[in-house]
Amino acid sequence: MVFNTGSALLDAIVLAVVSKEEEGTYGYKITQDVRKALEVSESTLYPVLRRLQKDSCLEVYDRECAGRNRRYYKITGSGEAQLQMYRNEWMDYSRKITAMFAGEELV
């Protein structure tokens, strides 16, 4: 993608991906789901996950899988509120950008 991806957009995408799974989801799956929208490495996403956890948007727990612990991430109430704010902002932003690309007058 030729457009830069800022931290707010990455946060929004990660929260959207994690929110789809009621019981939470693990890092590798989050990476694969985010890659459906944009190219990003695991080394980029794990700091995002840690930041969202620190900001109380995600809670973390471990679960055994095939004899090993797997770290799961689950969205919190605070994370849901943040995601809704991101959704609202994105709708307004994308509407304006789409209008500009279409040559429409912005009001």
N, CA and C of each residue as an Amber inpcrd file, in Angstrom:
protein
   321
   0.8420000  -1.1770000   0.0000000   0.0000000   0.0000000   0.0000000
   0.8850000   1.2370000   0.0000000   0.5350000   2.2100000  -0.7780000
   1.3520000   3.4080000  -0.8900000   1.0770000   4.4100000   0.2230000
  -0.0300000   4.2610000   0.9440000  -0.3700000   5.1930000   2.0170000
   0.2330000   4.7140000   3.3330000   0.7680000   5.6600000   4.0990000
   1.3200000   5.3250000   5.4080000   0.2090000   4.9100000   6.3630000
   0.5340000   3.9640000   7.2300000  -0.4150000   3.4900000   8.2200000
   0.0170000   4.0180000   9.5810000  -0.7520000   4.9200000  10.1460000
  -0.4340000   5.4860000  11.4420000  -0.8430000   4.5720000  12.5750000
  -0.3860000   4.9020000  13.7710000  -0.6800000   4.0550000  14.9290000
  -2.1630000   4.0150000  15.2540000  -2.8780000   5.1110000  15.0640000
  -4.3190000   5.1110000  15.3590000  -5.0590000   4.1450000  14.4370000
  -4.6850000   4.1220000  13.1630000  -5.3400000   3.2080000  12.2330000
  -5.0180000   1.7590000  12.5800000  -3.7750000   1.4840000  12.9370000
  -3.4190000   0.1280000  13.3580000  -4.1920000  -0.2710000  14.6120000
  -4.2800000   0.6360000  15.5820000  -5.0480000   0.3520000  16.7950000
  -6.4920000   0.0140000  16.4450000  -7.0860000   0.8140000  15.5590000
  -8.4870000   0.6160000  15.1710000  -8.6790000  -0.7380000  14.4940000
  -7.7760000  -1.0850000  13.5860000  -7.8980000  -2.3590000  12.8750000
  -7.7320000  -3.5320000  13.8360000  -6.7560000  -3.4580000  14.7260000
  -6.5420000  -4.5390000  15.6960000  -7.7580000  -4.6820000  16.6060000
  -8.2930000  -3.5810000  17.1060000  -9.4860000  -3.6610000  17.9510000
 -10.6600000  -4.2640000  17.1890000 -10.8200000  -3.8980000  15.9200000
 -11.9050000  -4.4550000  15.1120000 -11.7390000  -5.9640000  14.9440000
 -10.5150000  -6.4030000  14.6910000 -10.2440000  -7.8370000  14.5210000
 -10.5120000  -8.5890000  15.8210000  -9.9930000  -8.0850000  16.9250000
 -10.1530000  -8.7730000  18.2100000 -11.6230000  -8.7840000  18.6430000
 -12.3540000  -7.7220000  18.3340000 -13.7550000  -7.6280000  18.7710000
 -14.6490000  -8.6760000  18.1160000 -14.2240000  -9.2360000  16.9850000
 -15.0280000 -10.2480000  16.2930000 -15.0810000 -11.5630000  17.0600000
 -14.1290000 -11.7900000  17.9380000 -14.0270000 -13.0580000  18.6670000
 -14.4300000 -12.8490000  20.1240000 -15.5770000 -13.3720000  20.4900000
 -16.1130000 -13.1590000  21.8420000 -15.1780000 -13.6560000  22.9400000
 -14.5190000 -14.7780000  22.7020000 -13.6090000 -15.3550000  23.6990000
 -12.1820000 -14.8330000  23.5590000 -11.9470000 -13.9760000  22.5920000
 -10.6030000 -13.4780000  22.3410000  -9.9230000 -14.2730000  21.2460000
  -8.7620000 -13.8140000  20.8540000  -8.0000000 -14.4730000  19.7980000
  -6.5150000 -14.2770000  20.0630000  -5.6940000 -15.0180000  19.3760000
  -4.2530000 -15.0020000  19.6440000  -3.4910000 -14.2220000  18.5710000
  -2.2580000 -13.8790000  18.9060000  -1.4530000 -12.9730000  18.1030000
  -1.2810000 -13.3670000  16.6530000  -0.9680000 -14.6320000  16.3850000
  -0.7420000 -15.0450000  14.9960000  -2.0110000 -14.8680000  14.1640000
  -3.1590000 -15.2390000  14.7250000  -4.4300000 -15.0950000  14.0060000
  -4.7510000 -13.6130000  13.7910000  -4.4700000 -12.7880000  14.7770000
  -4.6780000 -11.3470000  14.6230000  -3.8390000 -10.8400000  13.4510000
  -2.5870000 -11.2560000  13.3930000  -1.7000000 -10.8500000  12.3040000
  -2.2770000 -11.2580000  10.9560000  -2.7360000 -12.4990000  10.8470000
  -3.2900000 -12.9840000   9.5850000  -4.5340000 -12.2000000   9.1800000
  -5.3930000 -11.8830000  10.1510000  -6.6160000 -11.1330000   9.8570000
  -6.3020000  -9.6880000   9.4530000  -5.3580000  -9.0670000  10.1330000
  -4.9750000  -7.6900000   9.7890000  -4.3790000  -7.6560000   8.3870000
  -3.6260000  -8.6780000   8.0340000  -2.9950000  -8.7320000   6.7060000
  -4.0200000  -8.8030000   5.5780000  -5.2540000  -9.1200000   5.8790000
  -6.3030000  -9.0970000   4.8500000  -6.5800000  -7.6590000   4.4100000
  -6.2680000  -6.6940000   5.2830000  -6.5050000  -5.2800000   4.9700000
  -5.2200000  -4.5700000   4.5600000  -4.0990000  -4.8960000   5.2090000
  -2.8420000  -4.2380000   4.8830000  -1.6780000  -5.1150000   5.2910000
  -0.5700000  -4.9040000   4.6140000   0.6290000  -5.7060000   4.8670000
   1.3200000  -5.1990000   6.1290000   1.4610000  -6.0710000   7.0890000
   2.0760000  -5.7100000   8.3610000   2.7710000  -6.9380000   8.9340000
   3.8790000  -6.7210000   9.6140000   4.6300000  -7.8360000  10.1900000
   4.2000000  -8.0780000  11.6360000   4.4890000  -9.2810000  12.1090000
   4.2100000  -9.5880000  13.5110000   4.9850000  -8.6510000  14.4280000
   6.1960000  -8.3040000  14.0390000   7.0100000  -7.4260000  14.8850000
   6.4110000  -6.0240000  14.9820000   5.5700000  -5.6650000  14.0440000
   4.8550000  -4.3880000  14.1200000   3.6290000  -4.5070000  15.0070000
   2.9440000  -5.6540000  14.9320000   1.6760000  -5.8000000  15.6510000
   1.8290000  -6.0450000  17.1450000   2.8470000  -6.7600000  17.5650000
   2.9520000  -7.0570000  18.9960000   3.1070000  -5.7990000  19.8570000
   3.8660000  -4.7880000  19.4320000   3.8660000  -3.5420000  20.2150000
   2.4820000  -2.8770000  20.2570000   1.7120000  -2.9960000  19.1820000
   0.3450000  -2.4670000  19.1660000  -0.4950000  -3.1960000  20.2070000
  -0.3840000  -4.5110000  20.2430000  -1.1310000  -5.3020000  21.2270000
  -0.7380000  -4.9150000  22.6540000   0.5470000  -4.7440000  22.8950000
   1.0040000  -4.3500000  24.2390000   0.4860000  -2.9560000  24.6120000
   0.5080000  -2.0300000  23.6620000   0.0120000  -0.6750000  23.9250000
  -1.4850000  -0.6990000  24.2360000  -2.2430000  -1.4650000  23.4630000
  -3.6860000  -1.5520000  23.7070000  -3.9840000  -2.2100000  25.0500000
  -3.1490000  -3.1550000  25.4410000  -3.3010000  -3.7710000  26.7640000
  -2.9910000  -2.7400000  27.8560000  -1.9070000  -2.0120000  27.6880000
  -1.5170000  -0.9840000  28.6580000  -2.5970000   0.0890000  28.7970000
  -3.2680000   0.4030000  27.6790000  -4.3230000   1.4110000  27.6780000
  -5.6770000   0.8550000  28.1120000  -5.7050000  -0.3860000  28.5960000
  -6.9170000  -1.0640000  29.0920000  -7.9590000  -1.3150000  28.0090000
  -7.5210000  -1.3780000  26.7520000  -8.4310000  -1.6950000  25.6530000
  -8.5030000  -3.2010000  25.4060000  -7.4520000  -3.9080000  25.8110000
  -7.4040000  -5.3580000  25.6730000  -7.0170000  -5.9860000  26.9930000
  -7.6040000  -7.1570000  27.2670000  -7.1240000  -7.9610000  28.3870000
  -6.4570000  -9.1930000  27.8010000  -5.5260000  -9.7470000  28.5500000
  -4.7000000 -10.8350000  28.0610000  -4.8230000 -12.0120000  29.0040000
  -4.9060000 -13.2110000  28.4180000  -4.8670000 -14.4240000  29.2210000
  -4.1830000 -15.5180000  28.4160000  -3.6650000 -16.5140000  29.1110000
  -2.9870000 -17.6260000  28.4520000  -3.8700000 -18.8600000  28.5110000
  -3.8000000 -19.6550000  27.4420000  -4.5460000 -20.9090000  27.3610000
  -3.6380000 -21.9420000  26.7190000  -3.7130000 -23.1780000  27.2250000
  -2.8780000 -24.2300000  26.6690000  -3.4130000 -24.6560000  25.3050000
  -2.4820000 -24.8520000  24.3880000  -2.8190000 -25.3150000  23.0420000
  -1.6970000 -26.2370000  22.5810000  -2.0070000 -27.4940000  22.3730000
  -1.0220000 -28.4820000  21.9180000   0.1970000 -28.5350000  22.8390000
  -0.0510000 -28.4950000  24.1380000   1.0200000 -28.6150000  25.1120000
   1.7980000 -27.3410000  25.3860000   1.4160000 -26.2590000  24.7550000
   2.1050000 -24.9710000  24.9570000   1.0810000 -23.9160000  25.3260000
   1.5490000 -22.8950000  26.0220000   0.6670000 -21.7750000  26.3370000
   0.5630000 -20.8550000  25.1320000  -0.6540000 -20.4260000  24.8730000
  -0.8960000 -19.4630000  23.8000000  -1.5260000 -18.2360000  24.4490000
  -1.0290000 -17.0610000  24.1200000  -1.5350000 -15.8100000  24.6780000
  -2.7240000 -15.3170000  23.8560000  -3.8230000 -15.0740000  24.5460000
  -5.0450000 -14.5880000  23.9060000  -5.3060000 -13.1440000  24.3000000
  -5.9260000 -12.4160000  23.3810000  -6.2800000 -11.0130000  23.5860000
  -7.7810000 -10.8790000  23.4310000  -8.3940000 -10.1870000  24.3790000
  -9.8380000 -10.0000000  24.3780000 -10.1350000  -8.5180000  24.5920000
 -11.0890000  -7.9850000  23.8340000 -11.4180000  -6.5720000  23.9450000
 -12.1700000  -6.3130000  25.2470000 -11.9030000  -5.1770000  25.8630000
 -12.5600000  -4.7750000  27.1100000 -13.6760000  -3.7720000  26.7900000
 -14.4270000  -3.3880000  27.8030000 -15.4420000  -2.3560000  27.6280000
 -14.8240000  -1.0570000  27.1530000 -13.6820000  -0.7070000  27.7220000
 -12.9560000   0.4870000  27.3000000 -12.5090000   0.3590000  25.8430000
 -12.0800000  -0.8330000  25.4540000 -11.6750000  -1.0840000  24.0790000
 -12.8460000  -0.9720000  23.1130000 -14.0190000  -1.4520000  23.5440000
 -15.2320000  -1.3290000  22.7140000 -15.5780000   0.1410000  22.4900000
 -15.4670000   0.9420000  23.5480000 -15.7540000   2.3780000  23.4230000
 -14.7470000   3.0500000  22.4850000 -13.4780000   2.6860000  22.6120000
 -12.4470000   3.2340000  21.7400000 -12.6980000   2.8270000  20.2900000
 -13.0730000   1.5690000  20.0840000 -13.3640000   1.0850000  18.7370000
 -14.5410000   1.8480000  18.1310000 -15.5730000   2.1120000  18.9170000
 -16.7120000   2.8690000  18.3980000 -16.2930000   4.2830000  17.9870000
 -15.4400000   4.8990000  18.7910000 -14.9340000   6.2230000  18.4420000
 -14.1530000   6.1660000  17.1280000 -13.2940000   5.1390000  16.9780000
 -12.5440000   4.9690000  15.7340000 -13.4880000   4.7650000  14.5480000
 -14.5290000   3.9640000  14.7300000 -15.4940000   3.7300000  13.6470000
 -16.1520000   5.0390000  13.2160000 -16.5860000   5.8280000  14.1790000
 -17.2310000   7.1060000  13.8630000 -16.2710000   8.0370000  13.1220000
 -15.0520000   8.1330000  13.6210000 -14.0460000   8.9790000  12.9760000
 -13.7510000   8.4900000  11.5580000 -13.6340000   7.1690000  11.3980000
 -13.3100000   6.6100000  10.0930000 -14.4220000   6.8980000   9.0840000
 -15.6720000   6.7660000   9.5010000 -16.7810000   7.0190000   8.5890000
 -16.7290000   8.4580000   8.0770000 -16.4860000   9.3990000   8.9630000
 -16.4100000  10.8050000   8.5640000 -15.2020000  11.0420000   7.6600000
 -14.0540000  10.5290000   8.0580000 -12.8130000  10.6930000   7.3010000
 -12.9380000  10.0840000   5.9050000 -13.4010000   8.8390000   5.8350000
 -13.4710000   8.1600000   4.5390000 -14.5050000   8.8080000   3.6220000
 -15.5880000   9.3370000   4.1890000 -16.5920000  10.0350000   3.3840000
 -15.9600000  11.2610000   2.7300000 -15.1870000  12.0180000   3.4950000
 -14.5450000  13.2290000   2.9670000 -13.5010000  12.9020000   1.9040000
 -12.6850000  11.9070000   2.1490000 -11.6420000  11.5330000   1.1860000
 -12.2780000  11.0080000  -0.1010000 -13.3010000  10.1810000   0.0260000
 -13.9940000   9.6520000  -1.1450000 -14.6040000  10.7870000  -1.9610000
 -15.1940000  11.7490000  -1.2730000 -15.7820000  12.9000000  -1.9680000
 -14.6980000  13.6960000  -2.7060000 -13.5610000  13.8820000  -2.0800000
 -12.4640000  14.6090000  -2.7330000 -11.9760000  13.8710000  -3.9860000
 -11.7930000  12.5630000  -3.8660000 -11.3470000  11.7840000  -5.0180000
 -12.3790000  11.8130000  -6.1480000 -13.6350000  11.9230000  -5.7980000
 -14.7130000  11.9600000  -6.7970000 -14.9030000  13.3660000  -7.3620000
 -14.1600000  14.3230000  -6.8460000 -14.2760000  15.6870000  -7.3310000
 -15.4920000  16.4220000  -6.8050000 -16.0500000  15.9090000  -5.7230000
 -17.2390000  16.5390000  -5.1330000 -16.8240000  17.6880000  -4.2130000
 -17.7100000  18.6260000  -4.0460000 -17.4820000  19.7670000  -3.1590000
 -17.7250000  19.3260000  -1.7130000 -16.7670000  19.6230000  -0.8400000
 -16.9430000  19.3040000   0.5880000 -17.6800000  20.4320000   1.2570000
 -18.5970000  20.0550000   2.0960000 -19.4090000  21.0540000   2.8030000
 -18.9290000  21.1940000   4.2190000
